[in-house]
Amino acid sequence: MKAGRLVSILLLLQTRGRMTAAQLAEELEVSVRTVYRDVEALGAAGVPLYGDAGHAGGYRLLDGYRTRLTGLTPHEAEALFLAGAPGPAAELGLGPVLAAAQLKVRAALPAELRAHADRISGRFHLDTPGWYAQDEQAPHLPQVAEAVWNSRVLRVVYRRWAEPTDVERRLEPYGLVLKAGRWYVVAGPGPRTFRVDQILELSLTGEEFIRPEDFGLAAYWTAYQRDFHDRLYRAEAVVRVAPGVRLPRAVHYRVDSDGWALARVPIESLGHAQGEFLRLGADIEVLEPPELRARMARTIAELAGRYGNSASPCGD
């Protein structure tokens, strides 16, 4: 544990520069006193680490000092190469950059860790889109990524669901998110979320924007997804399902004497719920709301009428 923590201190100072004992303690989730002891241990081992006093002080490494990646464990080496998804990197225009970076990291690894990295690359492959997802083309993704990186304002023509469908927007792109094979750009003012594949036209401007200091992309996306699901499933249905049938998001199960289970299910809309429930055929009965039950009954009656005549339309 201590050896790994010492390596972490070295890498933090190497990548971030000067850091205070309090900052290191927060990052490593240890006490400040533990950081003091670790720093003393590094100094005793010959690491050129210096501490500056005062308001702007902190610990830093001697300029030009670099440590090799010998602190990596086998599992860390495996995770490093598993995390490199070539597909998304290529979409961002970073495919060659990722390949070159992995090559350099691989060359710096000891032979044993290099074998672990090669094994993980040969046995695991990341494919983020779903099976039935269409191949969404996002031709403007590299330009959006460039604007995100350089904090440049974008002017776009964006296609949305509501009328008018094609609208002009001025975007301050804060970050990109890849969700289930689809790219989203989170942009101010707001911020708001836009699908990159729905950008019809794009122009990079020379205007620079200031990214809010308190904005965190991961925290925003977590809150956005939570709010999305809250807005999506505003209604609820009460259903009976056959033994062994499980419904996503269903709650308050109660099993009857015949083995059928009573459940409450969040639904997006009557039309969407009807389509989802019809997939289960005779293994489900909708009890509430009355409007959904009536829609199901009408559709089932139409299907019964359509298939009630067993004669083949083409004859024998």
C-alpha positions in Angstrom: 0.0 0.0 0.0 2.8 2.5 1.0 4.8 1.7 -2.1 1.9 2.3 -4.4 1.2 5.6 -2.6 4.8 6.8 -3.0 4.5 6.1 -6.8 1.2 8.0 -6.9 2.9 11.0 -5.2 5.7 10.9 -7.8 3.3 10.7 -10.7 1.0 13.5 -9.3 3.9 15.9 -8.9 5.3 14.9 -12.3 2.0 15.6 -14.1 0.6 18.5 -12.1 3.7 20.3 -10.8 3.7 21.9 -7.4 1.1 20.5 -4.9 0.6 21.2 -1.2 0.5 18.4 1.4 -3.2 19.1 1.8 -3.8 18.7 -1.9 -1.8 15.4 -2.0 -3.7 14.1 1.1 -7.1 14.9 -0.5 -6.0 13.2 -3.7 -4.7 10.1 -2.0 -7.4 10.0 0.7 -4.9 10.0 3.5 -4.0 12.3 6.3 -1.6 15.2 5.9 0.7 13.6 8.5 0.9 10.5 6.2 1.9 12.7 3.3 4.7 14.2 5.4 6.0 10.8 6.2 5.8 9.7 2.6 7.7 12.7 1.4 10.4 12.1 3.9 10.6 8.5 2.6 11.0 9.7 -1.0 13.7 12.1 0.0 15.6 9.4 1.9 15.4 7.2 -1.3 17.1 9.9 -3.3 14.2 11.4 -5.1 14.9 15.1 -5.8 11.8 16.5 -4.1 11.6 19.9 -2.6 9.2 21.7 -0.3 8.6 25.5 -0.5 7.1 27.4 2.4 4.6 30.2 2.3 1.2 30.8 0.7 2.3 29.7 -2.8 4.4 26.9 -1.5 4.1 23.1 -1.8 6.1 20.1 -2.9 7.7 19.9 -6.3 10.2 17.7 -8.2 13.5 19.0 -9.5 13.0 20.4 -13.0 13.6 17.8 -15.6 13.2 14.9 -13.2 11.1 12.1 -14.7 10.2 8.7 -13.4 9.7 5.5 -15.5 6.5 3.6 -15.5 8.0 0.8 -13.4 5.4 1.5 -10.6 2.6 0.0 -12.7 1.1 -3.3 -11.4 0.0 -6.0 -13.9 -3.7 -5.1 -13.3 -2.9 -1.4 -14.0 -1.1 -2.2 -17.2 -4.0 -4.4 -18.3 -6.6 -1.6 -17.5 -4.5 1.0 -19.3 -4.7 -0.9 -22.6 -8.3 -1.9 -22.1 -9.2 1.7 -21.7 -7.9 2.7 -25.1 -11.0 2.5 -27.4 -9.7 2.9 -31.0 -13.1 3.5 -32.5 -14.0 6.6 -30.5 -10.5 7.9 -30.8 -10.6 7.5 -34.6 -13.9 9.4 -34.7 -12.3 12.3 -32.9 -9.4 12.3 -35.3 -7.0 10.9 -32.7 -6.6 7.3 -33.9 -2.9 7.7 -34.9 -2.2 9.7 -31.7 -3.7 6.9 -29.5 -1.8 4.2 -31.4 1.5 6.2 -31.0 0.9 6.8 -27.3 0.1 3.1 -26.6 3.3 2.1 -28.5 5.4 4.5 -26.4 3.8 3.3 -23.1 4.3 -0.4 -24.2 7.9 0.3 -24.9 8.4 1.8 -21.5 6.9 -1.2 -19.7 9.0 -4.0 -18.2 8.8 -7.3 -20.1 6.4 -8.9 -17.7 3.9 -6.0 -17.7 4.3 -5.7 -21.5 3.1 -9.3 -21.7 0.1 -8.5 -19.5 -0.8 -5.5 -21.8 -0.5 -7.6 -24.9 -2.7 -10.3 -23.4 -5.5 -7.9 -22.5 -5.4 -6.3 -26.0 -5.7 -9.7 -27.6 -8.5 -11.0 -25.5 -10.8 -8.0 -24.9 -12.4 -5.7 -27.5 -14.6 -2.7 -26.7 -17.6 -2.2 -29.0 -19.7 0.6 -27.5 -22.8 0.8 -29.8 -25.8 -1.4 -29.2 -26.7 -4.3 -31.4 -29.6 -2.7 -33.1 -28.2 0.9 -33.2 -27.9 2.5 -36.5 -24.6 3.7 -37.7 -25.0 7.4 -36.8 -22.7 9.5 -38.9 -21.3 12.7 -37.2 -19.1 14.3 -39.9 -18.6 17.5 -37.8 -17.2 15.6 -34.7 -13.5 16.5 -35.3 -14.4 20.2 -35.6 -16.5 20.0 -32.4 -13.6 18.3 -30.6 -11.2 21.0 -31.8 -13.6 23.7 -30.5 -13.9 21.9 -27.1 -10.2 21.7 -26.8 -9.4 25.3 -27.8 -12.5 26.9 -26.1 -13.8 28.3 -29.4 -17.4 29.3 -30.1 -19.3 27.3 -32.7 -22.1 28.5 -34.9 -24.2 25.6 -36.1 -27.4 24.7 -37.9 -29.0 22.1 -35.6 -31.9 19.7 -36.3 -34.2 19.2 -33.4 -37.5 17.4 -32.9 -39.8 20.4 -32.4 -40.9 22.8 -35.0 -39.1 24.6 -36.5 -36.8 21.6 -36.9 -33.7 23.3 -38.3 -32.4 26.2 -36.1 -29.2 28.2 -35.8 -27.4 28.1 -32.6 -24.3 29.7 -31.0 -22.5 27.1 -28.9 -19.8 27.4 -26.3 -18.7 23.7 -26.2 -17.6 22.6 -22.7 -17.1 18.9 -23.4 -18.0 15.8 -25.4 -19.7 12.6 -24.1 -19.9 9.2 -25.8 -23.1 7.4 -24.8 -24.0 4.0 -26.3 -22.1 4.8 -29.5 -23.6 8.3 -29.9 -21.7 11.5 -29.4 -23.1 14.5 -27.5 -21.7 17.9 -27.0 -22.4 19.8 -23.7 -22.4 23.5 -24.5 -23.2 26.8 -23.0 -25.0 29.0 -22.3 -27.0 26.8 -20.0 -25.4 24.4 -20.4 -27.4 22.2 -22.7 -26.9 18.9 -24.5 -26.8 18.5 -28.3 -26.4 15.4 -30.4 -23.4 15.9 -32.7 -24.9 13.8 -35.5 -27.8 16.3 -35.7 -25.5 19.2 -36.5 -26.2 19.9 -40.2 -23.8 22.8 -40.7 -20.9 24.1 -38.6 -18.5 27.0 -38.7 -15.5 27.6 -36.3 -15.3 31.1 -35.1 -12.3 33.0 -33.8 -14.3 33.9 -30.7 -12.9 32.4 -27.5 -15.1 31.7 -24.5 -14.3 31.1 -20.8 -15.3 27.7 -19.5 -17.0 28.0 -16.1 -14.6 27.1 -13.3 -17.2 25.2 -11.4 -18.4 23.1 -14.3 -17.6 19.4 -14.1 -18.5 17.3 -17.2 -18.9 14.0 -15.4 -21.1 15.6 -12.7 -23.2 17.4 -15.2 -23.8 14.2 -17.3 -24.8 12.2 -14.2 -27.3 14.9 -13.2 -28.5 15.2 -16.9 -29.2 11.5 -17.1 -31.0 11.4 -13.8 -33.2 14.4 -14.9 -33.8 12.8 -18.3 -35.2 9.6 -16.8 -37.3 11.6 -14.3 -38.8 13.6 -17.2 -39.1 10.5 -19.5 -41.1 8.3 -17.1 -43.7 10.6 -15.8 -46.6 8.2 -15.7 -47.2 4.8 -14.2 -49.0 1.6 -15.2 -50.3 -1.3 -13.1 -50.0 -4.6 -14.8 -50.2 -8.4 -14.2 -47.4 -10.5 -15.7 -47.1 -14.3 -16.1 -44.7 -16.3 -13.9 -41.1 -15.7 -14.9 -41.7 -12.4 -16.7 -39.5 -9.5 -15.5 -40.1 -5.9 -16.5 -37.4 -3.2 -16.4 -38.0 -0.6 -13.7 -41.0 -2.5 -12.3 -41.6 -2.1 -8.5 -44.0 -3.3 -5.9 -44.4 -6.9 -7.0 -47.1 -9.0 -5.4 -47.5 -12.6 -6.5 -51.1 -13.9 -6.7 -52.2 -17.5 -6.0 -52.0 -18.3 -9.7 -48.4 -17.3 -9.9 -49.0 -14.1 -11.8 -47.4 -11.0 -10.3 -48.8 -7.5 -9.8 -46.4 -4.7 -10.6 -46.2 -0.9 -11.0 -44.2 0.2 -14.0 -43.0 3.7 -14.9 -44.0 4.5 -18.5 -42.9 7.2 -20.9 -46.2 7.6 -22.7 -49.4 5.6 -23.6 -48.2 4.9 -27.1 -44.7 3.8 -26.0 -46.0 1.6 -23.2 -48.5 0.0 -25.5 -45.8 -1.0 -27.9 -43.6 -2.4 -25.2 -46.4 -4.3 -23.5 -47.7 -5.8 -26.7 -44.3 -7.5 -27.1 -45.1 -9.8 -24.2 -48.3 -11.0 -25.9 -50.5 -13.1 -23.6 -48.0 -12.9 -20.7 -49.2 -9.5 -19.6 -52.5 -7.8 -18.6 -52.7 -4.0 -18.2 -55.0 -3.0 -15.4 -54.3 0.8 -15.1 -54.5 3.4 -16.4 -57.9 2.9 -18.1 -56.8 4.7 -21.2 -53.9 2.3 -21.7 -56.1 -0.7 -21.0 -58.6 0.5 -23.6 -55.8 1.1 -26.2 -54.5 -2.4 -25.6 -58.0 -3.9 -25.9 -58.7 -2.1 -29.2 -55.4 -3.2 -30.7 -55.8 -6.8 -29.6 -59.4 -6.8 -31.0 -58.1 -5.6 -34.3 -55.4 -8.2 -34.4 -57.9 -10.9 -33.5 -60.1 -9.8 -36.3 -57.3 -9.8 -38.7 -56.0 -13.2 -37.8 -59.4 -14.7 -37.0 -59.9 -16.1 -40.5 -57.6 -19.1 -40.6 -57.9 -19.5 -44.4 -54.7 -18.7 -46.3 -55.0 -15.5 -48.4 -53.1 -17.3 -51.2 -55.1 -20.5 -51.2 -53.7 -24.1 -51.2 
